[in-house]
């Protein structure tokens, strides 16, 4: 495996881990969805999760 393949594999792993962490955080925040501040955080975490998904799709 050359350096580029290793880099792609590592980036895929890191973005996948970040995506999973954001999904867990978003699920935990849904418990408090009546709180407007929590809803904003949940909304932003979903945007971040989608961006990580787009990054992963590049690899």
PDB file of N, CA, C, O and CB in Angstrom:
ATOM      1  N   UNK A   1       0.853  -1.164   0.000  1.00  0.00           N
ATOM      2  CA  UNK A   1       0.000   0.000   0.000  1.00  0.00           C
ATOM      3  C   UNK A   1       0.909   1.240   0.000  1.00  0.00           C
ATOM      4  O   UNK A   1       1.780   1.391   0.857  1.00  0.00           O
ATOM      5  CB  UNK A   1      -0.976  -0.009   1.234  1.00  0.00           C
ATOM      6  N   UNK A   2       0.683   2.118  -0.979  1.00  0.00           N
ATOM      7  CA  UNK A   2       1.532   3.302  -1.057  1.00  0.00           C
ATOM      8  C   UNK A   2       1.022   4.399  -0.117  1.00  0.00           C
ATOM      9  O   UNK A   2      -0.017   4.237   0.523  1.00  0.00           O
ATOM     10  CB  UNK A   2       1.592   3.823  -2.502  1.00  0.00           C
ATOM     11  N   UNK A   3       1.741   5.493  -0.037  1.00  0.00           N
ATOM     12  CA  UNK A   3       1.426   6.577   0.896  1.00  0.00           C
ATOM     13  C   UNK A   3       0.054   7.188   0.598  1.00  0.00           C
ATOM     14  O   UNK A   3      -0.697   7.496   1.523  1.00  0.00           O
ATOM     15  CB  UNK A   3       2.509   7.664   0.833  1.00  0.00           C
ATOM     16  N   UNK A   4      -0.271   7.362  -0.654  1.00  0.00           N
ATOM     17  CA  UNK A   4      -1.565   7.955  -1.006  1.00  0.00           C
ATOM     18  C   UNK A   4      -2.724   7.063  -0.565  1.00  0.00           C
ATOM     19  O   UNK A   4      -3.728   7.551  -0.048  1.00  0.00           O
ATOM     20  CB  UNK A   4      -1.644   8.204  -2.518  1.00  0.00           C
ATOM     21  N   UNK A   5      -2.578   5.757  -0.772  1.00  0.00           N
ATOM     22  CA  UNK A   5      -3.625   4.836  -0.337  1.00  0.00           C
ATOM     23  C   UNK A   5      -3.773   4.850   1.179  1.00  0.00           C
ATOM     24  O   UNK A   5      -4.890   4.809   1.694  1.00  0.00           O
ATOM     25  CB  UNK A   5      -3.324   3.418  -0.823  1.00  0.00           C
ATOM     26  N   UNK A   6      -2.650   4.908   1.897  1.00  0.00           N
ATOM     27  CA  UNK A   6      -2.689   4.983   3.355  1.00  0.00           C
ATOM     28  C   UNK A   6      -3.379   6.264   3.801  1.00  0.00           C
ATOM     29  O   UNK A   6      -4.173   6.252   4.742  1.00  0.00           O
ATOM     30  CB  UNK A   6      -1.271   4.909   3.941  1.00  0.00           C
ATOM     31  N   UNK A   7      -3.073   7.376   3.123  1.00  0.00           N
ATOM     32  CA  UNK A   7      -3.672   8.664   3.463  1.00  0.00           C
ATOM     33  C   UNK A   7      -5.179   8.620   3.251  1.00  0.00           C
ATOM     34  O   UNK A   7      -5.944   9.071   4.103  1.00  0.00           O
ATOM     35  CB  UNK A   7      -3.047   9.792   2.623  1.00  0.00           C
ATOM     36  N   UNK A   8      -5.603   8.075   2.116  1.00  0.00           N
ATOM     37  CA  UNK A   8      -7.036   7.967   1.827  1.00  0.00           C
ATOM     38  C   UNK A   8      -7.734   7.081   2.863  1.00  0.00           C
ATOM     39  O   UNK A   8      -8.825   7.405   3.333  1.00  0.00           O
ATOM     40  CB  UNK A   8      -7.257   7.400   0.407  1.00  0.00           C
ATOM     41  N   UNK A   9      -7.102   5.975   3.209  1.00  0.00           N
ATOM     42  CA  UNK A   9      -7.685   5.069   4.195  1.00  0.00           C
ATOM     43  C   UNK A   9      -7.810   5.757   5.552  1.00  0.00           C
ATOM     44  O   UNK A   9      -8.840   5.637   6.216  1.00  0.00           O
ATOM     45  CB  UNK A   9      -6.837   3.794   4.322  1.00  0.00           C
ATOM     46  N   UNK A  10      -6.782   6.467   5.961  1.00  0.00           N
ATOM     47  CA  UNK A  10      -6.803   7.151   7.252  1.00  0.00           C
ATOM     48  C   UNK A  10      -7.858   8.261   7.259  1.00  0.00           C
ATOM     49  O   UNK A  10      -8.581   8.411   8.244  1.00  0.00           O
ATOM     50  CB  UNK A  10      -5.413   7.734   7.574  1.00  0.00           C
ATOM     51  N   UNK A  11      -7.957   9.033   6.188  1.00  0.00           N
ATOM     52  CA  UNK A  11      -8.963  10.086   6.107  1.00  0.00           C
ATOM     53  C   UNK A  11     -10.365   9.484   6.163  1.00  0.00           C
ATOM     54  O   UNK A  11     -11.251  10.040   6.812  1.00  0.00           O
ATOM     55  CB  UNK A  11      -8.782  10.911   4.818  1.00  0.00           C
ATOM     56  N   UNK A  12     -10.569   8.367   5.495  1.00  0.00           N
ATOM     57  CA  UNK A  12     -11.858   7.692   5.527  1.00  0.00           C
ATOM     58  C   UNK A  12     -12.196   7.245   6.947  1.00  0.00           C
ATOM     59  O   UNK A  12     -13.327   7.416   7.401  1.00  0.00           O
ATOM     60  CB  UNK A  12     -11.858   6.490   4.574  1.00  0.00           C
ATOM     61  N   UNK A  13     -11.218   6.675   7.645  1.00  0.00           N
ATOM     62  CA  UNK A  13     -11.439   6.227   9.022  1.00  0.00           C
ATOM     63  C   UNK A  13     -11.775   7.410   9.933  1.00  0.00           C
ATOM     64  O   UNK A  13     -12.708   7.337  10.733  1.00  0.00           O
ATOM     65  CB  UNK A  13     -10.194   5.486   9.551  1.00  0.00           C
ATOM     66  N   UNK A  14     -11.015   8.491   9.809  1.00  0.00           N
ATOM     67  CA  UNK A  14     -11.229   9.656  10.673  1.00  0.00           C
ATOM     68  C   UNK A  14     -12.580  10.321  10.420  1.00  0.00           C
ATOM     69  O   UNK A  14     -13.280  10.693  11.361  1.00  0.00           O
ATOM     70  CB  UNK A  14     -10.112  10.671  10.467  1.00  0.00           C
ATOM     71  N   UNK A  15     -12.941  10.467   9.157  1.00  0.00           N
ATOM     72  CA  UNK A  15     -14.232  11.095   8.869  1.00  0.00           C
ATOM     73  C   UNK A  15     -15.381  10.183   9.287  1.00  0.00           C
ATOM     74  O   UNK A  15     -16.433  10.662   9.708  1.00  0.00           O
ATOM     75  CB  UNK A  15     -14.344  11.438   7.372  1.00  0.00           C
ATOM     76  N   UNK A  16     -15.185   8.876   9.172  1.00  0.00           N
ATOM     77  CA  UNK A  16     -16.211   7.932   9.617  1.00  0.00           C
ATOM     78  C   UNK A  16     -16.396   8.018  11.131  1.00  0.00           C
ATOM     79  O   UNK A  16     -17.528   8.029  11.614  1.00  0.00           O
ATOM     80  CB  UNK A  16     -15.840   6.491   9.204  1.00  0.00           C
ATOM     81  N   UNK A  17     -15.299   8.079  11.882  1.00  0.00           N
ATOM     82  CA  UNK A  17     -15.368   8.202  13.332  1.00  0.00           C
ATOM     83  C   UNK A  17     -16.052   9.506  13.733  1.00  0.00           C
ATOM     84  O   UNK A  17     -16.901   9.517  14.624  1.00  0.00           O
ATOM     85  CB  UNK A  17     -13.965   8.129  13.943  1.00  0.00           C
ATOM     86  N   UNK A  18     -15.685  10.594  13.078  1.00  0.00           N
ATOM     87  CA  UNK A  18     -16.306  11.887  13.380  1.00  0.00           C
ATOM     88  C   UNK A  18     -17.798  11.846  13.076  1.00  0.00           C
ATOM     89  O   UNK A  18     -18.605  12.373  13.842  1.00  0.00           O
ATOM     90  CB  UNK A  18     -15.631  13.016  12.576  1.00  0.00           C
ATOM     91  N   UNK A  19     -18.159  11.234  11.980  1.00  0.00           N
ATOM     92  CA  UNK A  19     -19.565  11.106  11.598  1.00  0.00           C
ATOM     93  C   UNK A  19     -20.336  10.309  12.650  1.00  0.00           C
ATOM     94  O   UNK A  19     -21.442  10.694  13.032  1.00  0.00           O
ATOM     95  CB  UNK A  19     -19.690  10.431  10.216  1.00  0.00           C
ATOM     96  N   UNK A  20     -19.764   9.209  13.116  1.00  0.00           N
ATOM     97  CA  UNK A  20     -20.429   8.396  14.135  1.00  0.00           C
ATOM     98  C   UNK A  20     -20.584   9.170  15.440  1.00  0.00           C
ATOM     99  O   UNK A  20     -21.637   9.104  16.075  1.00  0.00           O
ATOM    100  CB  UNK A  20     -19.644   7.102  14.381  1.00  0.00           C
ATOM    101  N   UNK A  21     -19.555   9.899  15.843  1.00  0.00           N
ATOM    102  CA  UNK A  21     -19.635  10.691  17.069  1.00  0.00           C
ATOM    103  C   UNK A  21     -20.723  11.754  16.975  1.00  0.00           C
ATOM    104  O   UNK A  21     -21.456  11.987  17.936  1.00  0.00           O
ATOM    105  CB  UNK A  21     -18.290  11.349  17.363  1.00  0.00           C
ATOM    106  N   UNK A  22     -20.825  12.392  15.823  1.00  0.00           N
ATOM    107  CA  UNK A  22     -21.858  13.406  15.642  1.00  0.00           C
ATOM    108  C   UNK A  22     -23.257  12.786  15.652  1.00  0.00           C
ATOM    109  O   UNK A  22     -24.196  13.402  16.157  1.00  0.00           O
ATOM    110  CB  UNK A  22     -21.629  14.163  14.333  1.00  0.00           C
ATOM    111  N   UNK A  23     -23.410  11.589  15.106  1.00  0.00           N
ATOM    112  CA  UNK A  23     -24.713  10.918  15.148  1.00  0.00           C
ATOM    113  C   UNK A  23     -25.108  10.607  16.590  1.00  0.00           C
ATOM    114  O   UNK A  23     -26.261  10.796  16.978  1.00  0.00           O
ATOM    115  CB  UNK A  23     -24.684   9.620  14.311  1.00  0.00           C
ATOM    116  N   UNK A  24     -24.149  10.132  17.381  1.00  0.00           N
ATOM    117  CA  UNK A  24     -24.428   9.832  18.789  1.00  0.00           C
ATOM    118  C   UNK A  24     -24.791  11.115  19.530  1.00  0.00           C
ATOM    119  O   UNK A  24     -25.752  11.137  20.299  1.00  0.00           O
ATOM    120  CB  UNK A  24     -23.207   9.145  19.461  1.00  0.00           C
ATOM    121  N   UNK A  25     -24.029  12.183  19.302  1.00  0.00           N
ATOM    122  CA  UNK A  25     -24.316  13.453  19.955  1.00  0.00           C
ATOM    123  C   UNK A  25     -25.694  13.960  19.550  1.00  0.00           C
ATOM    124  O   UNK A  25     -26.455  14.426  20.397  1.00  0.00           O
ATOM    125  CB  UNK A  25     -23.240  14.493  19.610  1.00  0.00           C
ATOM    126  N   UNK A  26     -26.018  13.875  18.280  1.00  0.00           N
ATOM    127  CA  UNK A  26     -27.309  14.345  17.790  1.00  0.00           C
ATOM    128  C   UNK A  26     -28.452  13.538  18.413  1.00  0.00           C
ATOM    129  O   UNK A  26     -29.474  14.108  18.793  1.00  0.00           O
ATOM    130  CB  UNK A  26     -27.365  14.255  16.255  1.00  0.00           C
ATOM    131  N   UNK A  27     -28.286  12.224  18.518  1.00  0.00           N
ATOM    132  CA  UNK A  27     -29.315  11.394  19.152  1.00  0.00           C
ATOM    133  C   UNK A  27     -29.496  11.765  20.623  1.00  0.00           C
ATOM    134  O   UNK A  27     -30.620  11.808  21.123  1.00  0.00           O
ATOM    135  CB  UNK A  27     -28.954   9.906  19.026  1.00  0.00           C
ATOM    136  N   UNK A  28     -28.385  12.032  21.314  1.00  0.00           N
ATOM    137  CA  UNK A  28     -28.464  12.429  22.720  1.00  0.00           C
ATOM    138  C   UNK A  28     -29.160  13.782  22.873  1.00  0.00           C
ATOM    139  O   UNK A  28     -29.899  13.996  23.834  1.00  0.00           O
ATOM    140  CB  UNK A  28     -27.058  12.486  23.338  1.00  0.00           C
ATOM    141  N   UNK A  29     -28.926  14.684  21.937  1.00  0.00           N
ATOM    142  CA  UNK A  29     -29.531  16.011  22.022  1.00  0.00           C
ATOM    143  C   UNK A  29     -31.034  15.975  21.751  1.00  0.00           C
ATOM    144  O   UNK A  29     -31.763  16.851  22.217  1.00  0.00           O
ATOM    145  CB  UNK A  29     -28.854  16.955  21.040  1.00  0.00           C
ATOM    146  N   UNK A  30     -31.500  14.990  21.018  1.00  0.00           N
ATOM    147  CA  UNK A  30     -32.928  14.900  20.706  1.00  0.00           C
ATOM    148  C   UNK A  30     -33.776  14.745  21.972  1.00  0.00           C
ATOM    149  O   UNK A  30     -34.960  15.082  21.973  1.00  0.00           O
ATOM    150  CB  UNK A  30     -33.187  13.726  19.760  1.00  0.00           C
ATOM    151  N   UNK A  31     -33.174  14.239  23.038  1.00  0.00           N
ATOM    152  CA  UNK A  31     -33.881  14.104  24.307  1.00  0.00           C
ATOM    153  C   UNK A  31     -34.312  15.475  24.816  1.00  0.00           C
ATOM    154  O   UNK A  31     -35.341  15.606  25.478  1.00  0.00           O
ATOM    155  CB  UNK A  31     -32.996  13.394  25.352  1.00  0.00           C
ATOM    156  N   UNK A  32     -33.512  16.499  24.499  1.00  0.00           N
ATOM    157  CA  UNK A  32     -33.757  17.854  24.985  1.00  0.00           C
ATOM    158  C   UNK A  32     -34.259  18.779  23.879  1.00  0.00           C
ATOM    159  O   UNK A  32     -34.031  19.987  23.943  1.00  0.00           O
ATOM    160  CB  UNK A  32     -32.489  18.423  25.594  1.00  0.00           C
ATOM    161  N   UNK A  33     -34.920  18.251  22.892  1.00  0.00           N
ATOM    162  CA  UNK A  33     -35.281  19.038  21.720  1.00  0.00           C
ATOM    163  C   UNK A  33     -36.251  20.183  22.009  1.00  0.00           C
ATOM    164  O   UNK A  33     -36.401  21.070  21.169  1.00  0.00           O
ATOM    165  CB  UNK A  33     -35.875  18.143  20.693  1.00  0.00           C
ATOM    166  N   UNK A  34     -36.912  20.192  23.163  1.00  0.00           N
ATOM    167  CA  UNK A  34     -37.803  21.304  23.501  1.00  0.00           C
ATOM    168  C   UNK A  34     -37.026  22.582  23.815  1.00  0.00           C
ATOM    169  O   UNK A  34     -37.576  23.681  23.748  1.00  0.00           O
ATOM    170  CB  UNK A  34     -38.682  20.929  24.691  1.00  0.00           C
ATOM    171  N   UNK A  35     -35.765  22.437  24.152  1.00  0.00           N
ATOM    172  CA  UNK A  35     -34.909  23.579  24.454  1.00  0.00           C
ATOM    173  C   UNK A  35     -34.394  24.161  23.135  1.00  0.00           C
ATOM    174  O   UNK A  35     -33.740  23.459  22.364  1.00  0.00           O
ATOM    175  CB  UNK A  35     -33.720  23.165  25.391  1.00  0.00           C
ATOM    176  N   UNK A  36     -34.685  25.439  22.873  1.00  0.00           N
ATOM    177  CA  UNK A  36     -34.302  26.066  21.597  1.00  0.00           C
ATOM    178  C   UNK A  36     -32.799  26.041  21.358  1.00  0.00           C
ATOM    179  O   UNK A  36     -32.359  25.845  20.225  1.00  0.00           O
ATOM    180  CB  UNK A  36     -34.791  27.500  21.556  1.00  0.00           C
ATOM    181  N   UNK A  37     -32.008  26.235  22.405  1.00  0.00           N
ATOM    182  CA  UNK A  37     -30.545  26.227  22.241  1.00  0.00           C
ATOM    183  C   UNK A  37     -30.055  24.849  21.826  1.00  0.00           C
ATOM    184  O   UNK A  37     -29.157  24.732  20.993  1.00  0.00           O
ATOM    185  CB  UNK A  37     -29.849  26.661  23.544  1.00  0.00           C
ATOM    186  N   UNK A  38     -30.635  23.817  22.396  1.00  0.00           N
ATOM    187  CA  UNK A  38     -30.244  22.446  22.048  1.00  0.00           C
ATOM    188  C   UNK A  38     -30.622  22.147  20.604  1.00  0.00           C
ATOM    189  O   UNK A  38     -29.876  21.476  19.891  1.00  0.00           O
ATOM    190  CB  UNK A  38     -30.910  21.422  23.000  1.00  0.00           C
ATOM    191  N   UNK A  39     -31.772  22.641  20.173  1.00  0.00           N
ATOM    192  CA  UNK A  39     -32.189  22.405  18.783  1.00  0.00           C
ATOM    193  C   UNK A  39     -31.194  23.023  17.805  1.00  0.00           C
ATOM    194  O   UNK A  39     -30.902  22.438  16.761  1.00  0.00           O
ATOM    195  CB  UNK A  39     -33.599  22.982  18.536  1.00  0.00           C
ATOM    196  N   UNK A  40     -30.676  24.196  18.139  1.00  0.00           N
ATOM    197  CA  UNK A  40     -29.691  24.834  17.268  1.00  0.00           C
ATOM    198  C   UNK A  40     -28.415  23.998  17.194  1.00  0.00           C
ATOM    199  O   UNK A  40     -27.839  23.831  16.119  1.00  0.00           O
ATOM    200  CB  UNK A  40     -29.371  26.253  17.766  1.00  0.00           C
ATOM    201  N   UNK A  41     -27.978  23.475  18.334  1.00  0.00           N
ATOM    202  CA  UNK A  41     -26.785  22.622  18.352  1.00  0.00           C
ATOM    203  C   UNK A  41     -27.042  21.353  17.554  1.00  0.00           C
ATOM    204  O   UNK A  41     -26.180  20.912  16.793  1.00  0.00           O
ATOM    205  CB  UNK A  41     -26.380  22.270  19.804  1.00  0.00           C
ATOM    206  N   UNK A  42     -28.195  20.777  17.718  1.00  0.00           N
ATOM    207  CA  UNK A  42     -28.551  19.566  16.988  1.00  0.00           C
ATOM    208  C   UNK A  42     -28.569  19.830  15.487  1.00  0.00           C
ATOM    209  O   UNK A  42     -28.085  19.018  14.698  1.00  0.00           O
ATOM    210  CB  UNK A  42     -29.916  19.039  17.452  1.00  0.00           C
ATOM    211  N   UNK A  43     -29.127  20.962  15.104  1.00  0.00           N
ATOM    212  CA  UNK A  43     -29.179  21.343  13.688  1.00  0.00           C
ATOM    213  C   UNK A  43     -27.766  21.480  13.115  1.00  0.00           C
ATOM    214  O   UNK A  43     -27.478  20.981  12.027  1.00  0.00           O
ATOM    215  CB  UNK A  43     -29.959  22.668  13.511  1.00  0.00           C
ATOM    216  N   UNK A  44     -26.895  22.155  13.853  1.00  0.00           N
ATOM    217  CA  UNK A  44     -25.519  22.337  13.386  1.00  0.00           C
ATOM    218  C   UNK A  44     -24.757  21.022  13.345  1.00  0.00           C
ATOM    219  O   UNK A  44     -23.951  20.804  12.440  1.00  0.00           O
ATOM    220  CB  UNK A  44     -24.787  23.327  14.278  1.00  0.00           C
ATOM    221  N   UNK A  45     -24.997  20.146  14.307  1.00  0.00           N
ATOM    222  CA  UNK A  45     -24.301  18.859  14.294  1.00  0.00           C
ATOM    223  C   UNK A  45     -24.732  18.030  13.092  1.00  0.00           C
ATOM    224  O   UNK A  45     -23.930  17.284  12.531  1.00  0.00           O
ATOM    225  CB  UNK A  45     -24.568  18.086  15.596  1.00  0.00           C
ATOM    226  N   UNK A  46     -25.991  18.158  12.696  1.00  0.00           N
ATOM    227  CA  UNK A  46     -26.468  17.439  11.512  1.00  0.00           C
ATOM    228  C   UNK A  46     -25.792  17.973  10.245  1.00  0.00           C
ATOM    229  O   UNK A  46     -25.446  17.201   9.350  1.00  0.00           O
ATOM    230  CB  UNK A  46     -28.004  17.560  11.391  1.00  0.00           C
ATOM    231  N   UNK A  47     -25.609  19.282  10.174  1.00  0.00           N
ATOM    232  CA  UNK A  47     -24.904  19.872   9.025  1.00  0.00           C
ATOM    233  C   UNK A  47     -23.468  19.361   8.975  1.00  0.00           C
ATOM    234  O   UNK A  47     -22.971  18.993   7.910  1.00  0.00           O
ATOM    235  CB  UNK A  47     -24.921  21.424   9.104  1.00  0.00           C
ATOM    236  N   UNK A  48     -22.808  19.341  10.123  1.00  0.00           N
ATOM    237  CA  UNK A  48     -21.425  18.845  10.180  1.00  0.00           C
ATOM    238  C   UNK A  48     -21.368  17.386   9.765  1.00  0.00           C
ATOM    239  O   UNK A  48     -20.481  16.985   9.011  1.00  0.00           O
ATOM    240  CB  UNK A  48     -20.839  19.015  11.597  1.00  0.00           C
ATOM    241  N   UNK A  49     -22.319  16.586  10.258  1.00  0.00           N
ATOM    242  CA  UNK A  49     -22.352  15.164   9.903  1.00  0.00           C
ATOM    243  C   UNK A  49     -22.488  14.978   8.402  1.00  0.00           C
ATOM    244  O   UNK A  49     -21.830  14.118   7.817  1.00  0.00           O
ATOM    245  CB  UNK A  49     -23.502  14.456  10.622  1.00  0.00           C
ATOM    246  N   UNK A  50     -23.338  15.778   7.777  1.00  0.00           N
ATOM    247  CA  UNK A  50     -23.518  15.678   6.324  1.00  0.00           C
ATOM    248  C   UNK A  50     -22.243  16.074   5.585  1.00  0.00           C
ATOM    249  O   UNK A  50     -21.909  15.479   4.561  1.00  0.00           O
ATOM    250  CB  UNK A  50     -24.688  16.566   5.866  1.00  0.00           C
ATOM    251  N   UNK A  51     -21.531  17.072   6.100  1.00  0.00           N
ATOM    252  CA  UNK A  51     -20.270  17.480   5.470  1.00  0.00           C
ATOM    253  C   UNK A  51     -19.238  16.362   5.564  1.00  0.00           C
ATOM    254  O   UNK A  51     -18.518  16.100   4.599  1.00  0.00           O
ATOM    255  CB  UNK A  51     -19.724  18.764   6.128  1.00  0.00           C
ATOM    256  N   UNK A  52     -19.159  15.694   6.728  1.00  0.00           N
ATOM    257  CA  UNK A  52     -18.239  14.573   6.858  1.00  0.00           C
ATOM    258  C   UNK A  52     -18.633  13.449   5.910  1.00  0.00           C
ATOM    259  O   UNK A  52     -17.767  12.771   5.356  1.00  0.00           O
ATOM    260  CB  UNK A  52     -18.209  14.065   8.304  1.00  0.00           C
ATOM    261  N   UNK A  53     -19.921  13.251   5.721  1.00  0.00           N
ATOM    262  CA  UNK A  53     -20.385  12.233   4.777  1.00  0.00           C
ATOM    263  C   UNK A  53     -19.945  12.587   3.357  1.00  0.00           C
ATOM    264  O   UNK A  53     -19.533  11.710   2.598  1.00  0.00           O
ATOM    265  CB  UNK A  53     -21.923  12.089   4.843  1.00  0.00           C
ATOM    266  N   UNK A  54     -20.031  13.866   2.996  1.00  0.00           N
ATOM    267  CA  UNK A  54     -19.574  14.304   1.669  1.00  0.00           C
ATOM    268  C   UNK A  54     -18.073  14.078   1.511  1.00  0.00           C
ATOM    269  O   UNK A  54     -17.613  13.649   0.452  1.00  0.00           O
ATOM    270  CB  UNK A  54     -19.910  15.794   1.446  1.00  0.00           C
ATOM    271  N   UNK A  55     -17.313  14.367   2.568  1.00  0.00           N
ATOM    272  CA  UNK A  55     -15.863  14.149   2.521  1.00  0.00           C
ATOM    273  C   UNK A  55     -15.566  12.667   2.330  1.00  0.00           C
ATOM    274  O   UNK A  55     -14.718  12.304   1.515  1.00  0.00           O
ATOM    275  CB  UNK A  55     -15.183  14.674   3.813  1.00  0.00           C
ATOM    276  N   UNK A  56     -16.257  11.809   3.075  1.00  0.00           N
ATOM    277  CA  UNK A  56     -16.031  10.367   2.955  1.00  0.00           C
ATOM    278  C   UNK A  56     -16.344   9.865   1.554  1.00  0.00           C
ATOM    279  O   UNK A  56     -15.676   8.968   1.040  1.00  0.00           O
ATOM    280  CB  UNK A  56     -16.875   9.614   3.972  1.00  0.00           C
ATOM    281  N   UNK A  57     -17.372  10.454   0.941  1.00  0.00           N
ATOM    282  CA  UNK A  57     -17.736  10.025  -0.410  1.00  0.00           C
ATOM    283  C   UNK A  57     -16.672  10.372  -1.441  1.00  0.00           C
ATOM    284  O   UNK A  57     -16.631   9.775  -2.517  1.00  0.00           O
ATOM    285  CB  UNK A  57     -19.048  10.650  -0.813  1.00  0.00           C
ATOM    286  N   UNK A  58     -15.818  11.326  -1.122  1.00  0.00           N
ATOM    287  CA  UNK A  58     -14.719  11.663  -2.032  1.00  0.00           C
ATOM    288  C   UNK A  58     -13.692  10.543  -2.095  1.00  0.00           C
ATOM    289  O   UNK A  58     -12.983  10.394  -3.091  1.00  0.00           O
ATOM    290  CB  UNK A  58     -14.044  12.964  -1.595  1.00  0.00           C
ATOM    291  N   UNK A  59     -13.616   9.760  -1.029  1.00  0.00           N
ATOM    292  CA  UNK A  59     -12.640   8.686  -0.960  1.00  0.00           C
ATOM    293  C   UNK A  59     -13.305   7.389  -1.314  1.00  0.00           C
ATOM    294  O   UNK A  59     -12.656   6.343  -1.318  1.00  0.00           O
ATOM    295  CB  UNK A  59     -12.002   8.603   0.425  1.00  0.00           C
TER     296      UNK A  59
END
